[in-house]
Amino acid sequence: MAKDSDNYKVISENRRARFDYAIEDDLEVGIVLTGSEVKSLRVGQSNIAESYASVENGELWLTNSYIAPYEPAKTWGHEPRRKRKLLASRREISRLWNGTEREGMTVVPLVLYFNHRGIVKMKVALAKGKKTVDKRETQAKRDWNRQKQRLLKEHG
């Protein structure tokens, strides 16, 4: 399980994930990057909104994530949308594989961040896709809670 601590800096967040998916379980994984990718992330140029993770040949891969090219490293740059390997234990990878292959779930990246030691980490979640009805329910609950807070503030 990923530890929620105050000592990390968020690089990129997939806000849409919690709306589109019902999150079952999350975990913190490492990510294999090149030097120019890390420097680009330090500047804060990335997007994980359209990306997903999958288990292929016993390894966890992040697909379709975007890390902008780092201008000063033109000669030794990187490909912005390449597949990147995610680092997790074999037990965690097998659990994710079971969830995706047997139970029809998806591995969704939630947050890309620097941990307290300055290392790039990613929080991924095993999630089940929501149907339109479920999304409407979630929206209605959110609206009701917001309205309830307003009423309490006015009368309290």
N, CA, C and O of each residue as an XYZ file, in Angstrom:
624
protein
N       0.829     -1.189      0.000
C       0.000      0.000      0.000
C       0.865      1.241      0.000
O       1.937      1.260      0.604
N       0.414      2.249     -0.658
C       1.150      3.506     -0.712
C       0.925      4.277      0.585
O      -0.186      4.330      1.112
N       2.009      4.873      1.085
C       1.908      5.661      2.308
C       1.578      7.094      1.942
O       2.274      7.697      1.124
N       0.540      7.647      2.525
C       0.196      9.046      2.292
C       0.999      9.887      3.265
O       0.783      9.837      4.476
N       1.923     10.657      2.726
C       2.738     11.500      3.580
C       2.704     12.912      3.035
O       2.364     13.137      1.873
N       3.062     13.867      3.890
C       3.043     15.264      3.484
C       4.304     15.644      2.720
O       4.387     16.742      2.171
N       5.289     14.743      2.679
C       6.587     15.078      2.125
C       6.744     14.672      0.661
O       7.813     14.205      0.270
N       5.712     14.839     -0.148
C       5.917     14.544     -1.560
C       5.332     15.642     -2.428
O       4.409     16.352     -2.029
N       5.898     15.767     -3.644
C       5.483     16.808     -4.566
C       4.782     16.154     -5.760
O       5.390     15.368     -6.486
N       3.519     16.476     -5.957
C       2.741     15.907     -7.052
C       3.201     16.506     -8.372
O       3.305     17.725     -8.511
N       3.476     15.633     -9.345
C       3.887     16.073    -10.678
C       2.666     16.123    -11.586
O       2.399     17.127    -12.247
N       1.932     15.011    -11.599
C       0.764     14.903    -12.473
C      -0.283     14.034    -11.794
O       0.052     13.057    -11.124
N      -1.546     14.390    -11.967
C      -2.634     13.665    -11.323
C      -3.698     13.327    -12.350
O      -4.013     14.135    -13.225
N      -4.248     12.130    -12.238
C      -5.325     11.696    -13.121
C      -6.649     11.897    -12.373
O      -7.160     10.970    -11.744
N      -7.193     13.106    -12.446
C      -8.417     13.431    -11.700
C      -9.634     12.701    -12.237
O     -10.578     12.427    -11.496
N      -9.613     12.392    -13.501
C     -10.749     11.739    -14.147
C     -10.911     10.287    -13.680
O     -12.004      9.726    -13.769
N      -9.836      9.683    -13.186
C      -9.866      8.262    -12.814
C     -10.914      7.959    -11.757
O     -11.636      6.969    -11.870
N     -11.008      8.798    -10.728
C     -11.973      8.529     -9.657
C     -13.417      8.724    -10.112
O     -14.342      8.189     -9.500
N     -13.608      9.488    -11.186
C     -14.955      9.674    -11.742
C     -15.328      8.510    -12.652
O     -16.464      8.036    -12.615
N     -14.380      8.045    -13.471
C     -14.655      6.996    -14.449
C     -14.559      5.581    -13.890
O     -15.121      4.649    -14.466
N     -13.851      5.411    -12.771
C     -13.618      4.073    -12.232
C     -13.963      3.995    -10.754
O     -13.858      4.977    -10.019
N     -14.379      2.801    -10.334
C     -14.565      2.507     -8.913
C     -13.256      1.890     -8.441
O     -12.918      0.772     -8.828
N     -12.521      2.615     -7.607
C     -11.193      2.184     -7.167
C     -11.338      1.082     -6.120
O     -11.996      1.268     -5.096
N     -10.712     -0.071     -6.388
C     -10.766     -1.198     -5.461
C      -9.561     -1.189     -4.524
O      -9.715     -1.315     -3.309
N      -8.368     -1.040     -5.086
C      -7.148     -1.126     -4.300
C      -6.061     -0.306     -4.995
O      -6.017     -0.258     -6.224
N      -5.185      0.337     -4.224
C      -4.110      1.108     -4.854
C      -2.763      0.667     -4.298
O      -2.676      0.087     -3.216
N      -1.712      0.958     -5.068
C      -0.377      0.616     -4.623
C       0.653      1.552     -5.235
O       0.447      2.103     -6.316
N       1.768      1.725     -4.525
C       2.835      2.614     -4.975
C       3.857      1.795     -5.746
O       4.315      0.757     -5.270
N       4.217      2.267     -6.952
C       5.209      1.579     -7.773
C       6.281      2.567     -8.206
O       6.057      3.776     -8.249
N       7.444      2.028     -8.522
C       8.508      2.838     -9.089
C       8.344      2.885    -10.601
O       7.527      2.155    -11.161
N       9.111      3.734    -11.259
C       9.017      3.857    -12.706
C      10.423      4.026    -13.277
O      11.230      4.776    -12.727
N      10.721      3.333    -14.377
C      12.034      3.402    -15.004
C      12.034      4.578    -15.974
O      11.253      4.609    -16.925
N      12.924      5.551    -15.724
C      12.994      6.770    -16.542
C      14.423      7.045    -16.986
O      15.377      6.551    -16.384
N      14.561      7.838    -18.046
C      15.878      8.317    -18.466
C      16.139      9.659    -17.784
O      15.237     10.238    -17.180
N      17.359     10.144    -17.882
C      17.726     11.402    -17.230
C      16.930     12.584    -17.721
O      16.494     13.412    -16.922
N      16.729     12.682    -19.042
C      15.988     13.827    -19.577
C      14.523     13.789    -19.161
O      13.886     14.837    -19.043
N      13.975     12.581    -18.935
C      12.588     12.473    -18.469
C      12.456     12.992    -17.044
O      11.489     13.682    -16.720
N      13.421     12.666    -16.194
C      13.386     13.130    -14.801
C      13.492     14.649    -14.758
O      12.775     15.303    -14.001
N      14.392     15.214    -15.577
C      14.552     16.669    -15.606
C      13.280     17.349    -16.099
O      12.897     18.403    -15.591
N      12.626     16.746    -17.088
C      11.364     17.289    -17.585
C      10.293     17.227    -16.501
O       9.486     18.148    -16.378
N      10.276     16.149    -15.713
C       9.307     16.014    -14.619
C       9.578     17.033    -13.516
O       8.640     17.531    -12.895
N      10.846     17.347    -13.266
C      11.175     18.357    -12.259
C      10.593     19.712    -12.638
O      10.211     20.496    -11.769
N      10.527     19.988    -13.955
C       9.920     21.228    -14.442
C       8.396     21.108    -14.379
O       7.696     22.120    -14.369
N       7.877     19.871    -14.337
C       6.436     19.644    -14.190
C       5.689     19.486    -15.491
O       4.524     19.871    -15.589
N       6.348     18.919    -16.506
C       5.706     18.784    -17.815
C       5.361     17.331    -18.104
O       6.141     16.609    -18.725
N       4.177     16.906    -17.644
C       3.740     15.539    -17.914
C       2.224     15.442    -17.840
O       1.550     16.330    -17.320
N       1.701     14.329    -18.379
C       0.265     14.093    -18.369
C       0.028     12.584    -18.300
O       0.536     11.838    -19.138
N      -0.731     12.137    -17.318
C      -1.049     10.704    -17.200
C      -2.551     10.458    -17.344
O      -3.037      9.371    -17.031
N      -3.283     11.466    -17.816
C      -4.745     11.358    -17.869
C      -5.229     10.267    -18.819
O      -6.203      9.582    -18.507
N      -4.587     10.086    -19.954
C      -5.054      9.097    -20.938
C      -4.266      7.796    -20.866
O      -4.407      6.945    -21.744
N      -3.446      7.625    -19.846
C      -2.587      6.447    -19.796
C      -3.226      5.312    -19.004
O      -4.199      5.508    -18.275
N      -2.654      4.121    -19.168
C      -3.105      2.940    -18.443
C      -1.915      2.014    -18.253
O      -0.909      2.141    -18.949
N      -2.026      1.095    -17.323
C      -0.961      0.131    -17.069
C      -1.466     -1.263    -17.409
O      -2.656     -1.555    -17.293
N      -0.544     -2.115    -17.830
C      -0.923     -3.491    -18.144
C       0.225     -4.430    -17.796
O       1.387     -4.027    -17.758
N      -0.124     -5.691    -17.544
C       0.873     -6.713    -17.234
C       1.142     -7.485    -18.510
O       0.241     -8.093    -19.089
N       2.418     -7.451    -18.949
C       2.831     -8.170    -20.163
C       4.078     -8.979    -19.842
O       5.084     -8.421    -19.402
N       4.021    -10.290    -20.057
C       5.147    -11.191    -19.802
C       5.692    -11.063    -18.380
O       6.906    -11.095    -18.176
N       4.814    -10.922    -17.414
C       5.225    -10.850    -16.023
C       5.809     -9.512    -15.600
O       6.354     -9.397    -14.502
N       5.702     -8.494    -16.457
C       6.201     -7.160    -16.126
C       5.061     -6.160    -16.246
O       4.134     -6.354    -17.033
N       5.133     -5.094    -15.466
C       4.104     -4.054    -15.452
C       4.576     -2.883    -16.312
O       5.667     -2.356    -16.096
N       3.755     -2.469    -17.295
C       4.118     -1.407    -18.234
C       3.087     -0.293    -18.219
O       1.883     -0.540    -18.138
N       3.577      0.934    -18.298
C       2.727      2.116    -18.400
C       2.681      2.534    -19.859
O       3.725      2.756    -20.472
N       1.493      2.645    -20.419
C       1.326      2.962    -21.828
C       0.619      4.296    -21.991
O      -0.290      4.623    -21.227
N       1.035      5.062    -22.984
C       0.395      6.308    -23.406
C       0.510      7.447    -22.399
O      -0.320      8.356    -22.402
N       1.524      7.412    -21.539
C       1.751      8.564    -20.659
C       2.632      9.553    -21.412
O       3.436      9.153    -22.254
N       2.486     10.829    -21.117
C       3.223     11.867    -21.839
C       4.183     12.584    -20.895
O       3.778     13.123    -19.865
N       5.453     12.581    -21.264
C       6.464     13.387    -20.580
C       7.095     14.252    -21.657
O       7.719     13.741    -22.587
N       6.932     15.562    -21.532
C       7.389     16.504    -22.558
C       8.897     16.398    -22.765
O       9.631     16.122    -21.817
N       9.365     16.614    -23.988
C      10.816     16.608    -24.234
C      11.489     17.726    -23.443
O      10.943     18.821    -23.307
N      12.674     17.439    -22.926
C      13.437     18.421    -22.158
C      14.336     19.164    -23.137
O      15.261     18.582    -23.702
N      14.064     20.446    -23.336
C      14.749     21.237    -24.366
C      16.274     21.228    -24.290
O      16.918     21.021    -25.319
N      16.891     21.447    -23.106
C      18.359     21.440    -23.073
C      18.997     20.091    -23.455
O      20.184     20.051    -23.777
N      18.239     18.996    -23.427
C      18.772     17.666    -23.753
C      18.323     17.242    -25.142
O      17.856     16.115    -25.311
N      18.450     18.103    -26.135
C      17.990     17.782    -27.491
C      18.704     16.563    -28.066
O      18.073     15.693    -28.666
N      20.024     16.502    -27.878
C      20.798     15.404    -28.454
C      20.462     14.072    -27.804
O      20.308     13.064    -28.493
N      20.345     14.063    -26.466
C      20.071     12.822    -25.745
C      18.659     12.828    -25.171
O      18.449     12.393    -24.039
N      17.722     13.302    -25.916
C      16.342     13.418    -25.444
C      15.655     12.071    -25.349
O      16.302     11.027    -25.417
N      14.364     12.098    -25.196
C      13.567     10.885    -25.073
C      12.319     11.001    -25.927
O      11.932     12.092    -26.346
N      11.695      9.855    -26.180
C      10.429      9.825    -26.911
C       9.307     10.132    -25.920
O       9.196      9.451    -24.901
N       8.459     11.156    -26.197
C       7.470     11.605    -25.211
C       6.434     10.562    -24.795
O       6.030     10.545    -23.632
N       5.991      9.689    -25.706
C       4.919      8.742    -25.377
C       5.382      7.281    -25.395
O       4.604      6.399    -25.758
N       6.614      7.016    -25.018
C       7.104      5.632    -25.038
C       6.508      4.823    -23.886
O       6.030      5.386    -22.901
N       6.543      3.492    -24.023
C       6.102      2.623    -22.927
C       7.166      2.662    -21.847
O       8.358      2.576    -22.140
N       6.741      2.791    -20.605
C       7.672      2.857    -19.486
C       7.398      1.706    -18.527
O       6.249      1.389    -18.218
N       8.474      1.095    -18.067
C       8.342     -0.040    -17.159
C       8.062      0.458    -15.744
O       8.703      1.392    -15.263
N       7.097     -0.179    -15.089
C       6.775      0.127    -13.693
C       7.371     -0.966    -12.812
O       7.348     -2.144    -13.169
N       7.896     -0.572    -11.675
C       8.580     -1.505    -10.787
C       7.700     -1.865     -9.597
O       7.301     -1.001     -8.817
N       7.408     -3.142     -9.474
C       6.604     -3.650     -8.360
C       7.079     -5.064     -8.053
O       7.760     -5.683     -8.870
N       6.724     -5.576     -6.883
C       7.133     -6.936     -6.523
C       6.332     -7.950     -7.342
O       5.270     -7.640     -7.882
N       6.864     -9.158     -7.420
C       6.176    -10.199     -8.197
C       4.788    -10.486     -7.654
O       3.853    -10.727     -8.417
N       4.656    -10.460     -6.339
C       3.368    -10.725     -5.711
C       2.344     -9.666     -6.127
O       1.203     -9.991     -6.456
N       2.767     -8.391     -6.110
C       1.865     -7.308     -6.500
C       1.498     -7.411     -7.981
O       0.342     -7.209     -8.354
N       2.487     -7.726     -8.822
C       2.220     -7.858    -10.261
C       1.251     -9.005    -10.518
O       0.355     -8.877    -11.352
N       1.416    -10.125     -9.816
C       0.500    -11.255    -10.017
C      -0.911    -10.906     -9.543
O      -1.896    -11.341    -10.141
N      -1.006    -10.114     -8.460
C      -2.325     -9.680     -7.982
C      -2.998     -8.784     -9.017
O      -4.197     -8.907     -9.268
N      -2.213     -7.875     -9.622
C      -2.756     -7.007    -10.669
C      -3.160     -7.823    -11.893
O      -4.192     -7.557    -12.508
N      -2.343     -8.819    -12.246
C      -2.658     -9.662    -13.397
C      -3.952    -10.422    -13.153
O      -4.799    -10.508    -14.043
N      -4.114    -10.977    -11.948
C      -5.355    -11.687    -11.605
C      -6.554    -10.759    -11.721
O      -7.599    -11.153    -12.239
N      -6.411     -9.545    -11.249
C      -7.508     -8.585    -11.317
C      -7.884     -8.235    -12.743
O      -9.068     -8.120    -13.058
N      -6.896     -8.065    -13.610
C      -7.198     -7.664    -14.985
C      -7.678     -8.839    -15.830
O      -8.651     -8.705    -16.573
N      -7.022     -9.972    -15.729
C      -7.356    -11.103    -16.602
C      -8.575    -11.889    -16.122
O      -9.405    -12.291    -16.937
N      -8.692    -12.112    -14.825
C      -9.770    -12.958    -14.322
C     -11.018    -12.176    -13.951
O     -12.136    -12.639    -14.174
N     -10.829    -10.987    -13.385
C     -11.976    -10.244    -12.881
C     -12.391     -9.089    -13.782
O     -13.359     -8.392    -13.476
N     -11.675     -8.868    -14.894
C     -12.048     -7.831    -15.846
C     -11.840     -6.412    -15.351
O     -12.571     -5.503    -15.745
N     -10.853     -6.213    -14.493
C     -10.583     -4.882    -13.965
C      -9.503     -4.192    -14.804
O      -8.962     -4.785    -15.737
N      -9.197     -2.944    -14.467
C      -8.203     -2.153    -15.184
C      -7.193     -1.607    -14.189
O      -7.540     -1.305    -13.047
N      -5.947     -1.478    -14.619
C      -4.926     -0.854    -13.785
C      -4.794      0.591    -14.251
O      -4.351      0.856    -15.369
N      -5.181      1.521    -13.385
C      -5.244      2.937    -13.732
C      -4.213      3.723    -12.925
O      -4.153      3.575    -11.705
N      -3.395      4.561    -13.584
C      -2.493      5.424    -12.819
C      -3.271      6.576    -12.195
O      -4.094      7.202    -12.862
N      -3.015      6.862    -10.916
C      -3.714      7.929    -10.212
C      -2.859      9.182    -10.075
O      -3.293     10.277    -10.433
N      -1.631      9.020     -9.552
C      -0.769     10.167     -9.271
C       0.676      9.821     -9.607
O       1.145      8.717     -9.330
N       1.376     10.784    -10.211
C       2.810     10.692    -10.450
C       3.451     11.745     -9.566
O       3.068     12.913     -9.632
N       4.430     11.358     -8.728
C       4.968     12.307     -7.759
C       6.415     11.982     -7.390
O       6.901     10.879     -7.637
N       7.095     12.968     -6.791
C       8.404     12.767     -6.182
C       8.164     12.454     -4.717
O       7.456     13.196     -4.036
N       8.748     11.350     -4.212
C       8.578     11.041     -2.795
C       9.512     11.900     -1.950
O      10.192     12.773     -2.490
N       9.561     11.675     -0.646
C      10.362     12.499      0.256
C      11.862     12.414     -0.020
O      12.612     13.295      0.402
N      12.316     11.368     -0.725
C      13.730     11.232     -1.081
C      14.034     11.794     -2.465
O      15.183     11.756     -2.906
N      13.011     12.320     -3.162
C      13.224     12.885     -4.490
C      13.168     11.868     -5.605
O      13.618     12.149     -6.715
N      12.622     10.684     -5.337
C      12.520      9.628     -6.338
C      11.117      9.657     -6.935
O      10.134      9.849     -6.220
N      11.032      9.467     -8.252
C       9.733      9.485     -8.929
C       8.985      8.197     -8.627
O       9.501      7.103     -8.855
N       7.777      8.328     -8.116
C       6.909      7.192     -7.817
C       5.553      7.438     -8.468
O       5.209      8.564     -8.829
N       4.797      6.359     -8.607
C       3.456      6.464     -9.173
C       2.511      5.632     -8.328
O       2.848      4.530     -7.895
N       1.330      6.172     -8.099
C       0.295      5.417     -7.402
C      -0.649      4.893     -8.477
O      -1.264      5.670     -9.207
N      -0.761      3.555     -8.571
C      -1.680      2.929     -9.520
C      -2.782      2.244     -8.736
O      -2.601      1.881     -7.574
N      -3.918      2.070     -9.378
C      -5.058      1.453     -8.699
C      -5.665      0.359     -9.564
O      -5.702      0.461    -10.790
N      -6.131     -0.672     -8.911
C      -6.908     -1.710     -9.555
C      -8.353     -1.241     -9.490
O      -8.908     -1.090     -8.401
N      -8.966     -1.010    -10.646
C     -10.279     -0.371    -10.662
C     -11.229     -1.069    -11.620
O     -10.819     -1.754    -12.557
N     -12.511     -0.869    -11.350
C     -13.572     -1.399    -12.196
C     -14.263     -0.214    -12.844
O     -14.582      0.758    -12.159
N     -14.503     -0.270    -14.139
C     -15.137      0.836    -14.859
C     -16.563      1.071    -14.390
O     -17.321      0.125    -14.176
N     -16.923      2.350    -14.231
C     -18.288      2.699    -13.826
C     -19.164      2.831    -15.056
O     -18.707      3.227    -16.128
N     -20.420      2.495    -14.882
C     -21.400      2.714    -15.943
C     -21.956      4.132    -15.783
O     -21.733      4.770    -14.754
N     -22.666      4.621    -16.778
C     -23.197      5.984    -16.761
C     -24.089      6.224    -15.546
O     -24.054      7.305    -14.958
N     -24.887      5.228    -15.164
C     -25.780      5.358    -14.011
C     -24.973      5.594    -12.742
O     -25.324      6.439    -11.919
N     -23.876      4.832    -12.590
C     -23.026      4.981    -11.402
C     -22.393      6.363    -11.367
O     -22.260      6.960    -10.299
N     -22.000      6.873    -12.530
C     -21.395      8.205    -12.595
C     -22.407      9.264    -12.174
O     -22.065     10.217    -11.472
N     -23.660      9.092    -12.607
C     -24.714     10.037    -12.214
C     -24.957      9.997    -10.717
O     -25.150     11.034    -10.082
N     -24.944      8.780    -10.151
C     -25.107      8.626     -8.703
C     -24.003      9.351     -7.952
O     -24.263     10.063     -6.981
N     -22.774      9.167     -8.405
C     -21.631      9.823     -7.765
C     -21.778     11.328     -7.837
O     -21.519     12.028     -6.857
N     -22.191     11.833     -8.992
C     -22.374     13.275     -9.176
C     -23.488     13.799     -8.254
O     -23.355     14.866     -7.654
N     -24.577     13.040     -8.151
C     -25.687     13.450     -7.296
C     -25.258     13.493     -5.826
O     -25.613     14.424     -5.103
N     -24.490     12.482     -5.383
C     -23.991     12.463     -4.005
C     -23.089     13.666     -3.742
O     -23.190     14.315     -2.701
N     -22.211     13.953     -4.692
C     -21.292     15.077     -4.538
C     -22.065     16.389     -4.444
O     -21.765     17.235     -3.602
N     -23.072     16.555     -5.323
C     -23.885     17.772     -5.297
C     -24.647     17.900     -3.984
O     -24.724     18.992     -3.422
N     -25.216     16.791     -3.483
C     -25.977     16.823     -2.249
C     -25.068     17.193     -1.077
O     -25.449     17.998     -0.227
N     -23.858     16.604     -1.026
C     -22.924     16.924      0.058
C     -22.520     18.396      0.016
O     -22.387     19.033      1.060
N     -22.327     18.929     -1.172
C     -21.972     20.335     -1.312
C     -23.118     21.223     -0.817
O     -22.893     22.197     -0.099
N     -24.350     20.876     -1.210
C     -25.528     21.640     -0.804
C     -25.722     21.547      0.718
O     -26.061     22.539      1.363
N     -25.508     20.360      1.280
C     -25.644     20.149      2.716
C     -24.642     21.030      3.483
O     -24.988     21.626      4.503
N     -23.406     21.104      2.986
C     -22.397     21.952      3.628
C     -22.797     23.420      3.591
O     -22.597     24.147      4.564
N     -23.367     23.861      2.457
C     -23.828     25.250      2.342
C     -24.930     25.536      3.362
O     -24.901     26.569      4.032
N     -25.913     24.617      3.484
C     -27.005     24.814      4.421
C     -26.509     24.853      5.861
O     -26.964     25.672      6.659
N     -25.565     23.956      6.191
C     -25.006     23.950      7.544
C     -24.254     25.246      7.836
O     -24.305     25.757      8.955
N     -23.562     25.771      6.841
C     -22.804     27.005      7.012
C     -23.746     28.190      7.231
O     -23.471     29.074      8.043
N     -24.870     28.196      6.488
C     -25.839     29.298      6.599
C     -26.554     29.302      7.961
O     -26.707     30.348      8.591
N     -26.990     28.105      8.401
C     -27.790     28.002      9.613
C     -26.991     27.655     10.857
O     -27.544     27.653     11.957
N     -25.725     27.365     10.715
C     -24.977     26.895     11.870
C     -24.089     27.880     12.514
O     -23.421     27.559     13.498
